[in-house]
């Protein structure tokens, strides 16, 4: 049975790698086309219907690109669609959500000090929230408010802040940030799948049939693309945040999330303005730095940190792993090699919070993190970092023997 833990770890790694690959492709193409669109230049010699053109140089060659706001007079022989990057980014991200947070709901998704619910209920809430996000967003865009681009974005920002607060009332801090990223990414990918690509297909069908396409389809698609543009950087932040407990593990984590969305606006505004050749608004970087310093302050000044595990939540793991004959020696080993960092008040210089909020100070905490100990310090040498506490090969063997013995004991 212990082979399952190793296989599951590699499955999670494969899903994460897949997600990173597809996200790079999607974000890269998105950033490129936003920059291209903003850099278009109107010239008198352009063909009928063309809005602007751009000359670019890359890879030893020159590129001449023209954009049509609606469509060219005739359908081109070859048309490249940019859609699968978005679809597979969402699919791979959802796969990771299932593997890490649904598969490990008791440890990573549920904080019974926040809300005492069962894994099936927590997973149902998670799935419902993603669908809810898209429905509310889409209704707002299609409402009369949708005609006011910046008014709509202000309301959407309020919705995102409300969701940030809501998620922190439901899940662990880590899961709250991850879900906020998934909530936003679902809106972005659904924009592509439900609006942008279908609208483009309508335009293509009109061209093939010899009809003049309605400009409204391009206008709606461009509005959704603008939203995706400003949401991209916050999504990246939330996806990276699970490696940095100071971002999600504080009492004001939802305020931090709200400020992160503003960071996305200030940074993208600089790039958008620069690509449009309208100057370089350095004030955006000043605001960005101020906001980031405020985030740092919010994460460190309030000392009331969340994310502690309920002993009752790990009762099955406690009985399995703390009852194994190897456990006393393992407990002593962890106290010697790991407790200087993985403690409520770390003694190691420069560590102010336990890495990833993992604490190994009592039997329940050790039992709850048995699988991570086995993978990180037993089967691999990932922990301690750089083997700074000089854990020996025999000590690693002890960790392996403890986990595998406990798993096999339960199997029997």
C-alpha positions in Angstrom: 0.0 0.0 0.0 2.9 2.4 0.6 3.6 2.3 -3.1 0.4 4.2 -3.5 1.9 7.2 -1.8 4.8 7.3 -4.2 2.6 6.8 -7.2 0.2 9.6 -6.0 3.2 11.9 -5.5 4.4 11.4 -9.1 0.8 11.8 -10.4 0.6 15.2 -8.6 4.0 16.2 -10.0 2.9 15.2 -13.6 -0.3 17.1 -13.2 1.6 20.2 -11.9 4.1 20.0 -14.8 1.3 19.6 -17.3 -0.4 22.6 -15.8 2.7 24.8 -15.9 3.3 23.9 -19.6 -0.2 24.7 -20.7 -0.3 27.9 -18.5 2.9 29.1 -20.1 1.4 28.6 -23.5 -1.9 30.3 -22.7 -0.4 33.3 -20.8 2.4 33.7 -23.3 -0.1 33.9 -26.3 -2.4 36.1 -24.3 0.3 38.6 -23.4 1.6 38.6 -27.0 -1.8 39.3 -28.6 -2.6 42.0 -26.0 0.8 43.7 -26.8 0.2 43.2 -30.5 -3.3 44.7 -30.4 -2.2 47.7 -28.4 0.7 48.3 -30.7 -1.2 48.3 -34.0 -0.7 51.4 -36.2 -3.3 52.8 -38.6 -1.8 53.6 -42.0 -3.5 54.8 -45.3 -2.4 51.9 -47.4 -4.2 49.3 -45.4 -6.8 47.1 -47.2 -10.5 47.8 -46.7 -11.7 46.6 -43.3 -8.2 46.5 -41.8 -7.8 48.4 -38.5 -4.1 48.5 -38.2 -0.8 46.8 -38.8 2.4 45.9 -37.0 5.9 45.1 -38.1 7.9 42.8 -35.8 11.3 41.1 -35.9 12.1 37.9 -34.2 14.2 34.8 -34.8 16.1 36.3 -37.7 13.0 37.2 -39.7 10.4 40.0 -40.1 6.7 39.6 -39.6 4.0 41.9 -41.1 0.7 41.5 -39.2 -2.6 43.2 -40.0 -5.8 43.1 -37.9 -9.4 43.3 -39.0 -11.9 44.4 -36.3 -14.7 42.4 -37.9 -13.3 40.2 -40.7 -11.5 40.3 -44.0 -13.6 40.4 -47.2 -12.8 36.7 -47.9 -12.2 33.7 -45.7 -8.4 32.9 -45.7 -7.3 29.4 -46.6 -5.6 28.8 -43.3 -6.8 30.1 -39.9 -5.0 29.4 -36.7 -7.2 29.2 -33.6 -5.8 30.0 -30.1 -8.1 28.1 -27.7 -6.6 24.8 -26.6 -4.0 26.5 -24.4 -6.8 27.9 -22.3 -8.8 24.7 -22.2 -5.9 22.5 -21.2 -4.7 25.0 -18.6 -8.1 24.8 -16.9 -8.3 21.0 -17.2 -4.8 20.4 -15.8 -5.5 22.9 -13.0 -8.8 21.1 -12.1 -6.9 17.8 -12.1 -4.4 19.3 -9.6 -7.3 20.5 -7.5 -8.7 17.0 -7.4 -5.4 15.3 -6.6 -4.1 17.7 -4.0 -7.2 19.3 -2.3 -9.9 16.8 -2.9 -7.7 13.8 -2.4 -6.2 15.3 0.7 -9.3 17.2 1.9 -8.8 16.5 5.6 -5.3 18.0 5.5 -5.3 20.7 2.8 -9.0 21.7 2.3 -10.7 21.6 5.6 -9.8 23.6 8.7 -12.3 22.5 11.4 -11.4 25.7 13.4 -12.9 27.6 10.5 -15.8 25.3 9.4 -16.4 21.8 10.7 -17.5 19.9 7.6 -16.9 16.6 6.0 -14.7 16.1 2.8 -17.7 15.4 0.5 -19.4 18.6 1.7 -16.2 20.6 1.3 -15.7 19.3 -2.2 -19.3 20.0 -3.2 -18.9 23.6 -1.9 -15.7 23.9 -3.9 -17.3 22.7 -7.2 -20.4 24.8 -6.7 -18.4 28.0 -6.1 -16.6 27.6 -9.4 -19.9 27.3 -11.3 -21.4 30.1 -9.2 -18.5 32.4 -10.2 -19.0 32.0 -13.9 -22.8 32.4 -13.7 -22.6 35.6 -11.7 -19.9 37.0 -13.9 -21.6 36.2 -17.1 -24.9 37.6 -16.0 -23.2 40.9 -15.0 -21.5 41.1 -18.3 -24.8 40.6 -20.2 -26.7 43.0 -18.0 -27.0 46.8 -18.7 -24.0 47.3 -16.5 -21.9 45.4 -19.1 -22.1 48.4 -21.4 -19.9 50.4 -19.0 -16.5 48.6 -19.1 -14.9 50.3 -16.1 -18.1 50.3 -14.0 -18.5 46.6 -14.7 -14.9 46.0 -13.7 -15.5 47.8 -10.4 -18.4 45.6 -9.6 -16.5 42.5 -10.6 -13.7 43.6 -8.2 -16.2 43.8 -5.4 -17.4 40.3 -6.3 -13.8 39.0 -6.2 -13.2 40.6 -2.8 -16.4 39.1 -1.4 -15.3 35.7 -2.7 -11.9 36.1 -1.1 -13.6 36.8 2.2 -16.0 33.9 1.7 -13.4 31.3 0.9 -11.5 32.2 4.1 -14.7 31.4 6.0 -15.0 28.0 4.4 -11.5 26.5 3.9 -7.9 26.5 5.1 -6.0 29.7 4.2 -4.0 27.8 1.6 -7.1 26.3 0.0 -8.9 29.7 0.1 -6.2 31.3 -2.0 -6.0 28.3 -4.3 -9.7 28.4 -4.8 -9.7 32.2 -5.4 -7.2 31.5 -8.2 -9.3 28.6 -9.6 -12.5 30.8 -9.3 -10.8 33.5 -11.4 -9.2 31.1 -13.8 -12.5 29.4 -14.4 -14.0 32.8 -15.4 -11.1 33.4 -17.8 -11.2 30.0 -19.4 -15.0 30.1 -19.7 -14.7 33.4 -21.4 -12.6 31.7 -24.1 -14.8 28.6 -24.3 -18.3 30.2 -24.0 -17.9 33.6 -25.5 -14.7 34.4 -27.4 -14.3 31.3 -29.6 -18.1 30.9 -30.3 -18.3 34.6 -31.4 -15.3 34.1 -33.7 -17.0 31.0 -35.1 -20.1 33.0 -35.9 -18.0 35.5 -37.8 -16.2 32.7 -39.7 -19.6 31.1 -40.6 -20.9 34.4 -41.9 -17.8 34.9 -44.1 -18.2 31.4 -45.5 -21.9 32.1 -46.2 -21.0 35.4 -47.9 -22.7 37.5 -45.2 -21.3 40.6 -43.5 -20.4 39.7 -39.9 -22.1 41.7 -37.1 -19.4 43.8 -35.3 -21.1 43.1 -31.9 -19.5 39.7 -31.7 -16.0 41.1 -31.9 -16.8 43.9 -29.4 -18.1 41.4 -26.8 -15.1 39.1 -27.3 -12.7 42.0 -26.9 -14.4 43.0 -23.6 -14.0 39.5 -22.2 -10.4 39.5 -23.4 -9.7 42.7 -21.6 -11.0 41.2 -18.4 -8.7 38.2 -18.9 -5.8 40.5 -19.4 -6.2 42.2 -16.0 -7.0 38.9 -14.1 -4.0 36.9 -15.3 -1.3 38.2 -12.9 -3.5 37.7 -9.7 -4.2 34.1 -10.8 -0.5 33.5 -11.1 0.0 35.0 -7.6 -2.7 32.7 -6.0 -1.3 29.6 -7.7 2.2 30.4 -6.3 0.9 31.4 -2.9 0.7 27.8 -1.5 4.5 27.9 -1.2 4.4 31.0 1.0 2.4 30.7 4.2 2.8 34.4 5.0 0.5 35.2 2.1 -2.4 33.0 3.1 -1.8 32.0 6.7 -2.8 35.3 8.4 -6.0 36.6 9.8 -6.1 39.3 7.1 -5.5 36.9 4.2 -8.7 38.0 2.4 -7.5 41.7 2.5 -4.2 40.6 1.1 -6.1 38.8 -1.7 -8.1 42.0 -2.4 -4.8 44.0 -2.7 -3.3 41.4 -5.0 -6.1 42.0 -7.6 -5.1 45.7 -7.5 -1.5 44.7 -8.0 -2.6 43.0 -11.2 -4.3 46.2 -12.4 -1.3 48.4 -11.7 1.3 46.1 -13.3 -0.9 45.4 -16.4 -1.7 49.1 -16.8 2.0 49.8 -17.2 2.5 47.1 -19.8 -0.7 48.0 -21.6 0.2 51.7 -21.7 3.7 51.0 -22.9 2.6 48.6 -25.6 0.1 51.2 -26.8 3.0 53.7 -27.1 1.3 56.1 -24.7 4.3 56.6 -22.4 5.7 54.7 -19.5 3.6 55.5 -16.4 6.2 54.9 -13.6 3.6 55.8 -11.0 2.1 52.4 -11.4 5.3 50.8 -10.1 5.3 53.2 -7.1 1.7 52.2 -6.3 2.7 48.5 -6.8 5.6 48.7 -4.4 3.4 50.5 -1.8 0.7 47.8 -2.1 3.2 45.0 -1.8 4.7 46.6 1.3 1.2 46.9 2.8 0.7 43.2 2.0 3.9 42.4 3.8 2.8 44.4 6.8 -0.6 42.7 6.9 1.1 39.3 6.9 3.6 39.9 9.7 2.2 42.5 12.1 -1.0 40.6 13.1 0.3 37.6 15.0 -3.0 35.7 15.0 -2.2 33.1 12.3 -4.6 30.5 11.0 -4.3 27.0 9.6 -3.9 24.9 12.8 -5.1 21.3 12.5 -7.8 19.9 14.7 -6.6 16.8 16.5 -9.9 15.1 15.9 -9.4 15.5 12.2 -6.4 13.3 12.2 -7.7 10.6 14.6 -7.5 7.8 12.0 -3.9 8.8 11.0 -3.0 9.2 14.7 -4.1 5.6 15.5 -2.3 4.3 12.5 1.0 6.0 12.7 1.4 7.0 16.3 0.6 3.4 17.3 3.4 1.9 15.2 6.4 0.5 17.2 8.8 2.7 15.3 7.0 5.9 16.4 9.0 6.7 19.6 12.3 6.6 17.7 10.7 8.7 14.8 9.4 11.2 17.2 12.8 11.7 18.8 14.4 11.9 15.3 12.0 14.6 14.2 12.6 16.6 17.4 16.3 16.5 16.7 16.3 17.1 12.9 13.1 19.0 12.1 11.6 20.8 15.1 13.8 23.9 14.8 11.7 24.9 11.7 8.5 22.9 11.9 7.3 24.5 15.1 4.8 27.1 16.1 7.8 29.3 17.1 10.7 28.2 14.9 14.1 28.5 16.4 16.0 28.5 13.2 17.4 32.0 12.3 15.4 33.7 9.5 12.3 31.4 9.8 9.4 33.3 11.3 6.7 30.7 10.4 6.8 27.0 10.0 7.4 26.1 6.3 4.0 25.5 4.6 2.5 25.8 8.1 3.7 22.2 8.8 4.3 21.7 12.6 5.7 18.5 14.0 5.6 19.2 17.7 3.2 16.6 19.0 2.0 13.1 18.1 -1.1 14.3 16.3 0.8 16.7 14.0 3.5 14.0 13.2 0.8 11.5 12.4 -1.1 14.0 10.2 2.0 14.6 8.1 3.2 11.0 8.0 3.0 10.8 4.2 4.8 14.1 3.7 7.6 13.0 6.1 7.9 9.7 4.2 8.1 11.4 0.8 10.1 14.5 1.7 12.6 13.0 4.2 12.4 9.3 3.8 12.1 8.4 0.2 13.8 11.6 -1.0 16.4 14.0 0.4 14.2 17.1 -0.1 14.1 17.6 3.7 15.9 19.0 5.5 17.0 21.6 2.8 20.6 20.9 2.0 20.5 18.3 4.8 21.4 21.2 7.1 20.6 19.2 10.2 22.8 16.3 9.0 20.1 13.6 8.9 21.8 10.2 8.3 21.0 7.5 5.8 20.0 5.2 8.7 17.6 7.9 10.0 16.0 8.1 6.6 15.6 4.4 6.6 13.8 4.6 9.9 11.3 7.1 8.5 10.7 4.7 5.6 10.3 1.7 7.8 7.9 3.6 10.1 5.6 4.7 7.3 5.6 1.4 5.4 5.2 -0.6 8.6 2.2 1.5 9.7 0.6 1.2 6.2 1.1 -2.5 6.0 -0.2 -2.9 9.5 -3.4 -1.2 8.6 -3.7 -3.3 5.5 -3.4 -6.5 7.5 
